[in-house]
Structure formats: C-alpha cells, structure tokens
Amino acid sequence: MKTKLALAAVLAALALTACVKKEEAAAVVDAAATEAAAAATDAAAAATDAAAAATDAAGAAVDATADAVTEAADATVDAATAVVEEAKQ
C-alpha cells in the first residue's frame, strides 16, 4: 500500500512538473510573438516613412519637369518670334 501511495505521489509530481514546463513554454512563445509583432510594427512604420519620402521625391520631380517644359516652351516662342521678325524685314 505504501508503495502504491509513493508511486502515486511520484506520478503526481511528474504531472505537475510537466504542466509547469508546458506553461513556461507558452510564455516563451507569447514573448516571441510579442517581439515579432513589435518588429512588424517597426517595419511598417519604416515602410510608411519610405513611401512618404518617395512621394515627396516624385512631387519634386514633377515640379522640376514642369519648370523645364515651361522654359523650353518660352525658348521656342522666343525663337519663333525672332524668325517671324527676321522674315518681316
């Protein structure tokens, strides 16, 4: 009888140890998931910043192109005016 009682106590201790280890493993997994979520949030913020910078750069390129086209058009008008004036003489 004492042997059965001792065996039952050992089995109970083993079961409790297994449960504790299982809970510790879950805590480690939760911590890793939290770290991964934080890293994903940081990456999303960096991507948002990069997209904003790209948008600004594209806007600047559009402005520069518009300025260049305007200057080219003005130069064309000036050249055409000069040709017309020369033809009148």
Backbone as JSON, one array per atom type, in Angstrom:
{
  "sequence": "MKTKLALAAVLAALALTACVKKEEAAAVVDAAATEAAAAATDAAAAATDAAAAATDAAGAAVDATADAVTEAADATVDAATAVVEEAKQ",
  "N": [[0.83, -1.19, 0.0], [1.93, 1.25, 0.81], [3.83, 1.51, -1.15], [2.28, 1.89, -3.44], [1.13, 4.33, -2.82], [3.4, 5.97, -2.69], [4.23, 5.74, -5.31], [2.09, 6.93, -6.62], [2.37, 9.54, -5.67], [4.82, 10.24, -6.81], [4.11, 10.13, -9.53], [2.19, 12.17, -9.58], [3.81, 14.37, -8.97], [5.47, 14.35, -11.22], [3.54, 14.91, -13.2], [2.72, 17.49, -12.43], [5.13, 18.85, -12.8], [5.43, 18.6, -15.55], [3.23, 20.1, -16.39], [3.96, 22.65, -15.5], [6.26, 23.1, -17.03], [5.09, 23.14, -19.54], [3.52, 25.44, -19.37], [5.55, 27.35, -19.06], [6.77, 27.14, -21.54], [4.73, 28.1, -23.16], [4.7, 30.74, -22.34], [7.17, 31.6, -23.29], [6.74, 31.37, -26.03], [4.69, 33.26, -26.31], [6.1, 35.6, -25.66], [7.94, 35.67, -27.76], [6.18, 36.0, -29.89], [5.16, 38.5, -29.29], [7.47, 40.07, -29.56], [7.92, 39.68, -32.29], [5.65, 40.89, -33.36], [6.11, 43.52, -32.58], [8.4, 44.06, -34.06], [7.34, 43.85, -36.62], [5.59, 45.99, -36.58], [7.41, 48.11, -36.38], [8.71, 47.79, -38.83], [6.6, 48.33, -40.58], [6.16, 51.01, -39.99], [8.57, 52.09, -40.88], [8.35, 51.51, -43.59], [6.18, 53.11, -44.24], [7.3, 55.64, -43.81], [9.28, 55.58, -45.79], [7.66, 55.46, -48.07], [6.42, 57.94, -47.92], [8.64, 59.61, -48.3], [9.34, 58.87, -50.88], [7.08, 59.75, -52.25], [7.31, 62.5, -51.84], [9.69, 62.96, -53.26], [8.89, 62.25, -55.83], [7.0, 64.23, -56.3], [8.68, 66.47, -56.32], [10.16, 65.88, -58.59], [8.19, 66.04, -60.55], [7.58, 68.77, -60.38], [10.05, 69.88, -61.18], [10.19, 68.93, -63.79], [7.97, 70.21, -64.92], [8.83, 72.85, -64.72], [11.05, 72.78, -66.46], [9.79, 72.18, -68.9], [8.23, 74.46, -69.21], [10.24, 76.42, -69.48], [11.42, 75.51, -71.85], [9.31, 75.85, -73.62], [8.99, 78.62, -73.52], [11.45, 79.38, -74.62], [11.12, 78.35, -77.19], [9.01, 79.9, -78.13], [10.24, 82.41, -78.11], [12.26, 81.97, -80.02], [10.69, 81.46, -82.28], [9.4, 83.89, -82.54], [11.55, 85.53, -83.12], [12.27, 84.51, -85.63], [10.01, 85.15, -87.12], [10.09, 87.96, -86.97], [12.48, 88.43, -88.31], [11.81, 87.5, -90.78], [9.98, 89.4, -91.56], [11.5, 91.58, -92.28]],
  "CA": [[0.0, 0.0, 0.0], [2.81, 2.4, 0.87], [4.49, 1.59, -2.44], [1.31, 2.48, -4.37], [0.98, 5.73, -2.43], [4.63, 6.64, -3.1], [4.2, 5.79, -6.78], [1.08, 7.94, -6.99], [2.95, 10.84, -5.37], [5.83, 10.5, -7.84], [3.38, 10.42, -10.77], [1.59, 13.49, -9.43], [4.9, 15.34, -9.07], [5.85, 14.4, -12.63], [2.48, 15.58, -13.94], [2.81, 18.91, -12.12], [6.33, 19.36, -13.44], [5.12, 18.69, -16.98], [2.32, 21.23, -16.58], [4.73, 23.89, -15.31], [7.11, 23.27, -18.2], [4.21, 23.49, -20.65], [3.15, 26.85, -19.2], [6.75, 28.15, -19.34], [6.95, 27.13, -22.99], [3.73, 29.0, -23.72], [5.14, 32.1, -22.04], [8.27, 31.89, -24.2], [6.13, 31.57, -27.34], [3.99, 34.55, -26.25], [7.11, 36.66, -25.7], [8.46, 35.71, -29.13], [5.13, 36.57, -30.74], [5.1, 39.93, -28.99], [8.64, 40.68, -30.19], [7.71, 39.66, -33.74], [4.65, 41.91, -33.66], [6.76, 44.82, -32.43], [9.29, 44.22, -35.22], [6.48, 44.09, -37.78], [5.09, 47.37, -36.46], [8.53, 48.98, -36.73], [8.92, 47.68, -40.27], [5.5, 49.04, -41.24], [6.41, 52.45, -39.83], [9.68, 52.43, -41.78], [7.82, 51.47, -44.96], [5.35, 54.31, -44.39], [8.23, 56.77, -43.95], [9.9, 55.47, -47.11], [6.65, 55.82, -49.06], [6.25, 59.4, -47.85], [9.82, 60.2, -48.92], [9.22, 58.63, -52.32], [6.04, 60.64, -52.74], [7.9, 63.84, -51.89], [10.67, 62.99, -54.35], [8.13, 62.24, -57.09], [6.43, 65.57, -56.44], [9.76, 67.37, -56.71], [10.5, 65.56, -59.98], [7.12, 66.6, -61.38], [7.77, 70.22, -60.4], [11.24, 70.18, -61.99], [9.82, 68.66, -65.19], [7.09, 71.29, -65.34], [9.67, 74.05, -64.91], [11.85, 72.58, -67.67], [8.89, 72.29, -70.05], [7.87, 75.88, -69.34], [11.4, 77.12, -70.02], [11.58, 75.1, -73.25], [8.23, 76.48, -74.39], [9.34, 80.04, -73.64], [12.55, 79.49, -75.58], [10.57, 78.09, -78.51], [8.25, 81.09, -78.52], [11.22, 83.46, -78.41], [12.9, 81.64, -81.29], [9.7, 81.63, -83.35], [9.2, 85.33, -82.68], [12.74, 86.05, -83.8], [12.19, 84.09, -87.04], [8.95, 85.95, -87.73], [10.59, 89.32, -87.07], [13.5, 88.44, -89.34], [11.12, 87.31, -92.06], [9.29, 90.65, -91.9], [12.47, 92.56, -92.77]],
  "C": [[0.87, 1.25, 0.0], [3.52, 2.59, -0.47], [3.58, 2.27, -3.46], [1.14, 3.97, -4.08], [2.22, 6.53, -2.87], [4.68, 6.79, -4.62], [3.22, 6.84, -7.28], [1.63, 9.35, -6.75], [4.0, 11.22, -6.41], [5.16, 10.85, -9.16], [2.74, 11.81, -10.72], [2.66, 14.58, -9.57], [5.36, 15.48, -10.51], [4.81, 15.15, -13.47], [2.52, 17.08, -13.7], [4.01, 19.56, -12.79], [6.1, 19.56, -14.94], [4.21, 19.88, -17.26], [3.06, 22.56, -16.46], [5.6, 24.15, -16.53], [6.28, 23.68, -19.42], [3.82, 24.96, -20.57], [4.34, 27.76, -19.47], [6.99, 28.24, -20.84], [5.95, 28.08, -23.65], [4.13, 30.46, -23.48], [6.26, 32.52, -22.97], [7.72, 32.17, -25.6], [5.4, 32.91, -27.38], [4.98, 35.71, -26.34], [7.68, 36.8, -27.11], [7.44, 36.33, -30.08], [5.02, 38.07, -30.52], [6.28, 40.66, -29.64], [8.47, 40.74, -31.71], [6.69, 40.72, -34.15], [5.25, 43.31, -33.56], [7.68, 45.08, -33.63], [8.47, 44.51, -36.48], [5.93, 45.51, -37.76], [6.19, 48.36, -36.84], [8.78, 48.97, -38.24], [7.84, 48.41, -41.05], [5.69, 50.54, -41.14], [7.53, 52.9, -40.76], [9.21, 52.45, -43.23], [6.95, 52.7, -45.23], [6.23, 55.54, -44.59], [8.89, 56.76, -45.34], [8.92, 55.86, -48.22], [6.42, 57.33, -49.09], [7.43, 60.1, -48.53], [9.77, 60.03, -50.44], [8.17, 59.53, -52.95], [6.56, 62.07, -52.86], [8.88, 63.98, -53.06], [9.96, 63.01, -55.7], [7.51, 63.61, -57.35], [7.48, 66.58, -56.88], [10.16, 67.13, -58.16], [9.45, 66.13, -60.93], [7.28, 68.11, -61.49], [8.96, 70.61, -61.29], [10.94, 69.97, -63.47], [8.93, 69.77, -65.72], [7.87, 72.57, -65.59], [10.48, 73.95, -66.2], [11.0, 72.72, -68.92], [8.5, 73.74, -70.28], [9.02, 76.67, -69.94], [11.61, 76.78, -71.5], [10.51, 75.76, -74.12], [8.52, 77.97, -74.58], [10.45, 80.25, -74.66], [12.05, 79.27, -77.0], [9.79, 79.3, -79.02], [9.2, 82.22, -78.89], [11.88, 83.22, -79.76], [11.95, 81.86, -82.46], [9.45, 83.11, -83.6], [10.36, 85.96, -83.44], [12.7, 85.71, -85.28], [11.16, 84.93, -87.75], [9.44, 87.39, -87.94], [11.64, 89.42, -88.18], [12.87, 88.3, -90.72], [10.41, 88.58, -92.51], [10.25, 91.65, -92.52], [12.85, 92.32, -94.17]]
}
